[in-house]
């Protein structure tokens, strides 16, 4: 890439649905994506949960089961290798609610849209690891109330840990976006923030995102090809 990697110490990486698509996890907006089968208003808003909790919980039960059957791909493995080998600050901010980054071995991961394999108790505000069904309204393992919901940020809700994300972006020398549509805010606005603050910006995507104009460089192709090659480049420059 055109950026002198010798000048880079702090990296922020934003990952989206495109990095997990090659593992067989549906994207939200691509052809055949989740929202072709269900309207957003029916399964991914607080209002939908209040109106028809059984439909919403069944939908997320299916997603939770499906994710556990998938495996990390070469792109996840490459980022885990970068996480292990990068001596500076690194934060992988993922919009994905799967656990493929962690299963590949990455540790410096922040799930801004929550995690399918957690359940959030709205009675005691505790998040618990969860791999089973929620549709029968099981008791919270912490307080015993039957007030569990998917620990997923729905449309109209605030993503998690935005202060931490913006702090990392402010310190970043390099901002990299992988497999994102550039359509969902505030994640889609992070590249502009990074660029305005002087960070180099790189997009790795199957096709140009809606925010491609904000990137210094865009590389197009499958994440499983682009990400390992880029990580080799970065680690080879150290």
Phi and psi in degrees as GROMACS dihedral restraints (atoms count N, CA, C in turn):
[ dihedral_restraints ]
;  ai    aj    ak    al  type     phi  dphi    fc
    3     4     5     6     1   -73.9    20    10
    4     5     6     7     1   -24.1    20    10
    6     7     8     9     1   -67.3    20    10
    7     8     9    10     1   137.1    20    10
    9    10    11    12     1   -74.5    20    10
   10    11    12    13     1   108.4    20    10
   12    13    14    15     1   -67.2    20    10
   13    14    15    16     1   -17.5    20    10
   15    16    17    18     1   -68.2    20    10
   16    17    18    19     1   -18.3    20    10
   18    19    20    21     1   -92.1    20    10
   19    20    21    22     1    -1.9    20    10
   21    22    23    24     1   -98.7    20    10
   22    23    24    25     1   127.0    20    10
   24    25    26    27     1  -122.0    20    10
   25    26    27    28     1   -40.4    20    10
   27    28    29    30     1  -109.9    20    10
   28    29    30    31     1   126.5    20    10
   30    31    32    33     1  -123.9    20    10
   31    32    33    34     1   135.0    20    10
   33    34    35    36     1  -117.2    20    10
   34    35    36    37     1   129.3    20    10
   36    37    38    39     1  -118.7    20    10
   37    38    39    40     1   125.7    20    10
   39    40    41    42     1  -104.4    20    10
   40    41    42    43     1   123.7    20    10
   42    43    44    45     1  -115.8    20    10
   43    44    45    46     1   146.0    20    10
   45    46    47    48     1  -127.1    20    10
   46    47    48    49     1  -166.5    20    10
   48    49    50    51     1   -59.3    20    10
   49    50    51    52     1   -28.1    20    10
   51    52    53    54     1   -62.8    20    10
   52    53    54    55     1   -25.6    20    10
   54    55    56    57     1   -76.3    20    10
   55    56    57    58     1   -24.8    20    10
   57    58    59    60     1   -97.7    20    10
   58    59    60    61     1   -10.1    20    10
   60    61    62    63     1   -60.2    20    10
   61    62    63    64     1   -35.9    20    10
   63    64    65    66     1   -72.9    20    10
   64    65    66    67     1    -9.9    20    10
   66    67    68    69     1   -91.2    20    10
   67    68    69    70     1     0.3    20    10
   69    70    71    72     1    94.3    20    10
   70    71    72    73     1    12.5    20    10
   72    73    74    75     1   -93.4    20    10
   73    74    75    76     1   126.0    20    10
   75    76    77    78     1   -59.1    20    10
   76    77    78    79     1   140.7    20    10
   78    79    80    81     1   -81.6    20    10
   79    80    81    82     1   165.9    20    10
   81    82    83    84     1   -85.5    20    10
   82    83    84    85     1   -34.9    20    10
   84    85    86    87     1  -116.3    20    10
   85    86    87    88     1   -10.8    20    10
   87    88    89    90     1   -76.8    20    10
   88    89    90    91     1   171.4    20    10
   90    91    92    93     1   -58.6    20    10
   91    92    93    94     1   131.9    20    10
   93    94    95    96     1    79.8    20    10
   94    95    96    97     1     8.0    20    10
   96    97    98    99     1   -72.7    20    10
   97    98    99   100     1   174.5    20    10
   99   100   101   102     1   -58.0    20    10
  100   101   102   103     1   -38.0    20    10
  102   103   104   105     1   -78.2    20    10
  103   104   105   106     1    -5.7    20    10
  105   106   107   108     1   -75.6    20    10
  106   107   108   109     1   -21.2    20    10
  108   109   110   111     1   -98.3    20    10
  109   110   111   112     1   -27.0    20    10
  111   112   113   114     1  -139.5    20    10
  112   113   114   115     1   137.6    20    10
  114   115   116   117     1   -70.5    20    10
  115   116   117   118     1   140.6    20    10
  117   118   119   120     1   -52.2    20    10
  118   119   120   121     1   -41.9    20    10
  120   121   122   123     1   -64.3    20    10
  121   122   123   124     1   -19.3    20    10
  123   124   125   126     1   -91.4    20    10
  124   125   126   127     1   -21.1    20    10
  126   127   128   129     1  -134.9    20    10
  127   128   129   130     1    -9.5    20    10
  129   130   131   132     1  -135.6    20    10
  130   131   132   133     1    38.2    20    10
  132   133   134   135     1  -138.9    20    10
  133   134   135   136     1   154.9    20    10
  135   136   137   138     1   -59.4    20    10
  136   137   138   139     1   -34.1    20    10
  138   139   140   141     1   -65.6    20    10
  139   140   141   142     1   -38.2    20    10
  141   142   143   144     1   -62.9    20    10
  142   143   144   145     1   -41.0    20    10
  144   145   146   147     1   -65.7    20    10
  145   146   147   148     1   -38.6    20    10
  147   148   149   150     1   -69.0    20    10
  148   149   150   151     1   -34.8    20    10
  150   151   152   153     1   -78.6    20    10
  151   152   153   154     1   -42.7    20    10
  153   154   155   156     1  -146.2    20    10
  154   155   156   157     1    73.5    20    10
  156   157   158   159     1   -60.3    20    10
  157   158   159   160     1   -33.2    20    10
  159   160   161   162     1   -64.6    20    10
  160   161   162   163     1   -43.5    20    10
  162   163   164   165     1   -60.4    20    10
  163   164   165   166     1   -47.0    20    10
  165   166   167   168     1   -63.7    20    10
  166   167   168   169     1   -46.0    20    10
  168   169   170   171     1   -66.8    20    10
  169   170   171   172     1   -37.2    20    10
  171   172   173   174     1   -62.8    20    10
  172   173   174   175     1   -42.8    20    10
  174   175   176   177     1   -58.6    20    10
  175   176   177   178     1   -48.4    20    10
  177   178   179   180     1   -74.7    20    10
  178   179   180   181     1   -28.5    20    10
  180   181   182   183     1   -60.8    20    10
  181   182   183   184     1   -42.5    20    10
  183   184   185   186     1   -64.9    20    10
  184   185   186   187     1   -42.0    20    10
  186   187   188   189     1   -65.3    20    10
  187   188   189   190     1   -41.1    20    10
  189   190   191   192     1   -62.9    20    10
  190   191   192   193     1   -43.0    20    10
  192   193   194   195     1   -66.1    20    10
  193   194   195   196     1   -41.0    20    10
  195   196   197   198     1   -65.3    20    10
  196   197   198   199     1   -40.8    20    10
  198   199   200   201     1   -61.3    20    10
  199   200   201   202     1   -37.6    20    10
  201   202   203   204     1   -69.0    20    10
  202   203   204   205     1   -15.0    20    10
  204   205   206   207     1   -90.7    20    10
  205   206   207   208     1   -10.4    20    10
  207   208   209   210     1   -91.3    20    10
  208   209   210   211     1   162.5    20    10
  210   211   212   213     1  -125.6    20    10
  211   212   213   214     1   149.8    20    10
  213   214   215   216     1   -59.4    20    10
  214   215   216   217     1   150.7    20    10
  216   217   218   219     1  -108.0    20    10
  217   218   219   220     1  -173.4    20    10
  219   220   221   222     1   -62.7    20    10
  220   221   222   223     1   -29.1    20    10
  222   223   224   225     1   -69.2    20    10
  223   224   225   226     1   -43.9    20    10
  225   226   227   228     1   -60.7    20    10
  226   227   228   229     1   -43.5    20    10
  228   229   230   231     1   -63.2    20    10
  229   230   231   232     1   -38.5    20    10
  231   232   233   234     1   -65.4    20    10
  232   233   234   235     1   -42.5    20    10
  234   235   236   237     1   -66.9    20    10
  235   236   237   238     1   -34.0    20    10
  237   238   239   240     1   -64.2    20    10
  238   239   240   241     1   -38.1    20    10
  240   241   242   243     1   -65.4    20    10
  241   242   243   244     1   -39.6    20    10
  243   244   245   246     1   -65.2    20    10
  244   245   246   247     1   -42.6    20    10
  246   247   248   249     1   -57.3    20    10
  247   248   249   250     1   -43.8    20    10
  249   250   251   252     1   -71.5    20    10
  250   251   252   253     1   -30.9    20    10
  252   253   254   255     1  -103.0    20    10
  253   254   255   256     1    -8.6    20    10
  255   256   257   258     1   -86.5    20    10
  256   257   258   259     1   122.4    20    10
  258   259   260   261     1   -81.6    20    10
  259   260   261   262     1   -18.3    20    10
  261   262   263   264     1   -89.5    20    10
  262   263   264   265     1  -166.8    20    10
  264   265   266   267     1   -73.4    20    10
  265   266   267   268     1   140.7    20    10
  267   268   269   270     1  -146.2    20    10
  268   269   270   271     1   133.3    20    10
  270   271   272   273     1  -137.3    20    10
  271   272   273   274     1   122.3    20    10
  273   274   275   276     1   -95.4    20    10
  274   275   276   277     1   106.0    20    10
  276   277   278   279     1   -94.7    20    10
  277   278   279   280     1   114.4    20    10
  279   280   281   282     1  -111.9    20    10
  280   281   282   283     1   137.3    20    10
  282   283   284   285     1   -82.7    20    10
  283   284   285   286     1    -9.9    20    10
  285   286   287   288     1   -80.5    20    10
  286   287   288   289     1   147.8    20    10
  288   289   290   291     1  -104.5    20    10
  289   290   291   292     1     8.4    20    10
  291   292   293   294     1   -85.3    20    10
  292   293   294   295     1   174.0    20    10
  294   295   296   297     1  -112.3    20    10
  295   296   297   298     1    26.1    20    10
  297   298   299   300     1   -70.3    20    10
  298   299   300   301     1   -32.1    20    10
  300   301   302   303     1   -60.0    20    10
  301   302   303   304     1   -47.4    20    10
  303   304   305   306     1   -67.4    20    10
  304   305   306   307     1   -40.6    20    10
  306   307   308   309     1   -67.1    20    10
  307   308   309   310     1   -25.3    20    10
  309   310   311   312     1   -76.9    20    10
  310   311   312   313     1   -16.7    20    10
  312   313   314   315     1   117.4    20    10
  313   314   315   316     1    -1.0    20    10
  315   316   317   318     1   -70.5    20    10
  316   317   318   319     1   144.5    20    10
  318   319   320   321     1  -119.0    20    10
  319   320   321   322     1   -31.6    20    10
  321   322   323   324     1   -90.7    20    10
  322   323   324   325     1    69.7    20    10
  324   325   326   327     1  -123.1    20    10
  325   326   327   328     1   137.1    20    10
  327   328   329   330     1  -126.1    20    10
  328   329   330   331     1   123.1    20    10
  330   331   332   333     1   -94.0    20    10
  331   332   333   334     1    96.5    20    10
  333   334   335   336     1   -72.4    20    10
  334   335   336   337     1   -20.5    20    10
  336   337   338   339     1  -109.5    20    10
  337   338   339   340     1    17.8    20    10
  339   340   341   342     1    87.5    20    10
  340   341   342   343     1  -170.9    20    10
  342   343   344   345     1  -140.5    20    10
  343   344   345   346     1   130.3    20    10
  345   346   347   348     1   -60.5    20    10
  346   347   348   349     1   -31.5    20    10
  348   349   350   351     1   -92.0    20    10
  349   350   351   352     1    26.1    20    10
  351   352   353   354     1  -125.4    20    10
  352   353   354   355     1   153.2    20    10
  354   355   356   357     1  -121.8    20    10
  355   356   357   358     1   138.6    20    10
  357   358   359   360     1  -108.4    20    10
  358   359   360   361     1   124.4    20    10
  360   361   362   363     1   -89.0    20    10
  361   362   363   364     1   116.4    20    10
  363   364   365   366     1   -78.3    20    10
  364   365   366   367     1    -6.8    20    10
  366   367   368   369     1   -84.5    20    10
  367   368   369   370     1   -46.7    20    10
  369   370   371   372     1  -111.4    20    10
  370   371   372   373     1    -2.5    20    10
  372   373   374   375     1    65.0    20    10
  373   374   375   376     1    28.2    20    10
  375   376   377   378     1  -102.9    20    10
  376   377   378   379     1   138.3    20    10
  378   379   380   381     1  -103.2    20    10
  379   380   381   382     1   128.1    20    10
  381   382   383   384     1  -121.4    20    10
  382   383   384   385     1   142.4    20    10
  384   385   386   387     1   -55.7    20    10
  385   386   387   388     1   137.3    20    10
  387   388   389   390     1  -149.4    20    10
  388   389   390   391     1   124.0    20    10
  390   391   392   393     1  -120.1    20    10
  391   392   393   394     1    -7.0    20    10
  393   394   395   396     1  -101.2    20    10
  394   395   396   397     1  -169.8    20    10
  396   397   398   399     1   -76.1    20    10
  397   398   399   400     1   151.9    20    10
  399   400   401   402     1  -114.3    20    10
  400   401   402   403     1    -8.2    20    10
  402   403   404   405     1   -64.8    20    10
  403   404   405   406     1   -26.4    20    10
  405   406   407   408     1   -86.7    20    10
  406   407   408   409     1     8.7    20    10
  408   409   410   411     1    56.2    20    10
  409   410   411   412     1    60.2    20    10
  411   412   413   414     1   -66.7    20    10
  412   413   414   415     1   163.6    20    10
  414   415   416   417     1   -75.0    20    10
  415   416   417   418     1   146.6    20    10
  417   418   419   420     1   -65.1    20    10
  418   419   420   421     1   130.7    20    10
  420   421   422   423     1   -67.5    20    10
  421   422   423   424     1   -14.0    20    10
  423   424   425   426     1   -92.3    20    10
  424   425   426   427     1   -50.8    20    10
  426   427   428   429     1  -114.7    20    10
  427   428   429   430     1   -11.5    20    10
  429   430   431   432     1    86.5    20    10
  430   431   432   433     1    -7.2    20    10
  432   433   434   435     1   -74.0    20    10
  433   434   435   436     1   150.9    20    10
  435   436   437   438     1   -94.4    20    10
  436   437   438   439     1    67.5    20    10
  438   439   440   441     1  -131.2    20    10
  439   440   441   442     1    31.7    20    10
  441   442   443   444     1   -83.5    20    10
  442   443   444   445     1   144.6    20    10
  444   445   446   447     1  -139.9    20    10
  445   446   447   448     1   163.9    20    10
  447   448   449   450     1   -58.7    20    10
  448   449   450   451     1   139.2    20    10
  450   451   452   453     1   -86.1    20    10
  451   452   453   454     1    61.6    20    10
  453   454   455   456     1  -127.1    20    10
  454   455   456   457     1   135.3    20    10
  456   457   458   459     1   -76.0    20    10
  457   458   459   460     1   117.5    20    10
  459   460   461   462     1   -89.3    20    10
  460   461   462   463     1   163.8    20    10
  462   463   464   465     1   -59.0    20    10
  463   464   465   466     1   131.8    20    10
  465   466   467   468     1    95.8    20    10
  466   467   468   469     1    -7.9    20    10
  468   469   470   471     1  -104.4    20    10
  469   470   471   472     1   157.0    20    10
  471   472   473   474     1   -82.7    20    10
  472   473   474   475     1   128.7    20    10
  474   475   476   477     1   -58.6    20    10
  475   476   477   478     1   159.0    20    10
  477   478   479   480     1   -79.6    20    10
  478   479   480   481     1   148.1    20    10
  480   481   482   483     1    53.9    20    10
  481   482   483   484     1    42.1    20    10
  483   484   485   486     1   -64.9    20    10
  484   485   486   487     1   -33.3    20    10
  486   487   488   489     1   -61.7    20    10
  487   488   489   490     1   -43.0    20    10
  489   490   491   492     1   -65.7    20    10
  490   491   492   493     1   -39.7    20    10
  492   493   494   495     1   -63.6    20    10
  493   494   495   496     1   -49.0    20    10
  495   496   497   498     1   -64.4    20    10
  496   497   498   499     1   -35.1    20    10
  498   499   500   501     1   -63.4    20    10
  499   500   501   502     1   -42.2    20    10
  501   502   503   504     1   -65.8    20    10
  502   503   504   505     1   -40.7    20    10
  504   505   506   507     1   -64.4    20    10
  505   506   507   508     1   -39.4    20    10
  507   508   509   510     1   -61.6    20    10
  508   509   510   511     1   -31.3    20    10
  510   511   512   513     1   -91.8    20    10
  511   512   513   514     1    -6.6    20    10
  513   514   515   516     1   -73.9    20    10
  514   515   516   517     1   140.4    20    10
  516   517   518   519     1   -91.8    20    10
  517   518   519   520     1   -24.5    20    10
  519   520   521   522     1  -141.0    20    10
  520   521   522   523     1   129.7    20    10
  522   523   524   525     1  -117.4    20    10
  523   524   525   526     1   126.3    20    10
  525   526   527   528     1  -124.3    20    10
  526   527   528   529     1   130.6    20    10
  528   529   530   531     1  -112.3    20    10
  529   530   531   532     1   129.7    20    10
  531   532   533   534     1  -127.4    20    10
  532   533   534   535     1   118.7    20    10
  534   535   536   537     1    67.0    20    10
  535   536   537   538     1    36.1    20    10
  537   538   539   540     1  -111.7    20    10
  538   539   540   541     1   152.3    20    10
  540   541   542   543     1   -82.5    20    10
  541   542   543   544     1   -22.6    20    10
  543   544   545   546     1    72.7    20    10
  544   545   546   547     1    18.9    20    10
  546   547   548   549     1  -108.3    20    10
  547   548   549   550     1   -18.3    20    10
  549   550   551   552     1  -106.1    20    10
  550   551   552   553     1   119.5    20    10
  552   553   554   555     1   -98.7    20    10
  553   554   555   556     1   151.5    20    10
  555   556   557   558     1   -84.0    20    10
  556   557   558   559     1    -4.9    20    10
  558   559   560   561     1   -56.9    20    10
  559   560   561   562     1   -39.9    20    10
  561   562   563   564     1   -65.6    20    10
  562   563   564   565     1   -21.4    20    10
  564   565   566   567     1   -87.9    20    10
  565   566   567   568     1    -5.2    20    10
  567   568   569   570     1   -65.3    20    10
  568   569   570   571     1   -34.5    20    10
  570   571   572   573     1   -63.7    20    10
  571   572   573   574     1   -40.6    20    10
  573   574   575   576     1   -64.9    20    10
  574   575   576   577     1   -41.2    20    10
  576   577   578   579     1   -60.3    20    10
  577   578   579   580     1   -47.4    20    10
  579   580   581   582     1   -60.4    20    10
  580   581   582   583     1   -45.4    20    10
  582   583   584   585     1   -65.5    20    10
  583   584   585   586     1   -42.4    20    10
  585   586   587   588     1   -61.3    20    10
  586   587   588   589     1   -28.2    20    10
  588   589   590   591     1   -91.5    20    10
  589   590   591   592     1     4.6    20    10
  591   592   593   594     1    97.9    20    10
  592   593   594   595     1     4.5    20    10
  594   595   596   597     1   -76.2    20    10
  595   596   597   598     1   148.2    20    10
  597   598   599   600     1   -71.6    20    10
  598   599   600   601     1   148.3    20    10
  600   601   602   603     1  -131.5    20    10
  601   602   603   604     1   135.5    20    10
  603   604   605   606     1  -136.4    20    10
  604   605   606   607     1   134.6    20    10
  606   607   608   609     1  -113.8    20    10
  607   608   609   610     1   128.9    20    10
  609   610   611   612     1  -118.2    20    10
  610   611   612   613     1   112.8    20    10
  612   613   614   615     1  -155.1    20    10
  613   614   615   616     1   158.6    20    10
  615   616   617   618     1   -69.0    20    10
  616   617   618   619     1   -34.1    20    10
  618   619   620   621     1  -147.8    20    10
  619   620   621   622     1   161.0    20    10
  621   622   623   624     1   -58.0    20    10
  622   623   624   625     1   136.9    20    10
  624   625   626   627     1   -81.1    20    10
  625   626   627   628     1   174.3    20    10
  627   628   629   630     1   -66.0    20    10
  628   629   630   631     1   -19.1    20    10
  630   631   632   633     1  -107.0    20    10
  631   632   633   634     1    20.2    20    10
  633   634   635   636     1   -56.4    20    10
  634   635   636   637     1   -31.9    20    10
  636   637   638   639     1   -62.7    20    10
  637   638   639   640     1   -19.5    20    10
  639   640   641   642     1   -86.3    20    10
  640   641   642   643     1    -7.9    20    10
  642   643   644   645     1   -92.6    20    10
  643   644   645   646     1   141.1    20    10
  645   646   647   648     1   -65.9    20    10
  646   647   648   649     1   -33.1    20    10
  648   649   650   651     1  -147.5    20    10
  649   650   651   652     1   139.3    20    10
  651   652   653   654     1  -125.0    20    10
  652   653   654   655     1   130.3    20    10
  654   655   656   657     1  -118.2    20    10
  655   656   657   658     1   130.4    20    10
  657   658   659   660     1  -110.5    20    10
  658   659   660   661     1   137.6    20    10
  660   661   662   663     1   154.1    20    10
  661   662   663   664     1   179.3    20    10
  663   664   665   666     1   -64.9    20    10
  664   665   666   667     1   141.3    20    10
  666   667   668   669     1   -59.1    20    10
  667   668   669   670     1   -34.6    20    10
  669   670   671   672     1   -67.7    20    10
  670   671   672   673     1   -17.7    20    10
  672   673   674   675     1   -95.1    20    10
  673   674   675   676     1   -48.2    20    10
  675   676   677   678     1   -68.4    20    10
  676   677   678   679     1   -43.9    20    10
  678   679   680   681     1   -68.5    20    10
  679   680   681   682     1   -47.1    20    10
  681   682   683   684     1   -59.2    20    10
  682   683   684   685     1   -38.3    20    10
  684   685   686   687     1   -65.5    20    10
  685   686   687   688     1   -41.6    20    10
  687   688   689   690     1   -67.2    20    10
  688   689   690   691     1   -41.5    20    10
  690   691   692   693     1   -63.2    20    10
  691   692   693   694     1   -39.3    20    10
  693   694   695   696     1   -58.4    20    10
  694   695   696   697     1   -41.1    20    10
  696   697   698   699     1   -63.1    20    10
  697   698   699   700     1   -45.8    20    10
  699   700   701   702     1   -66.5    20    10
  700   701   702   703     1   -50.9    20    10
  702   703   704   705     1   -69.2    20    10
  703   704   705   706     1   -29.6    20    10
  705   706   707   708     1   -69.6    20    10
  706   707   708   709     1   -19.3    20    10
  708   709   710   711     1   -86.7    20    10
  709   710   711   712     1    -8.4    20    10
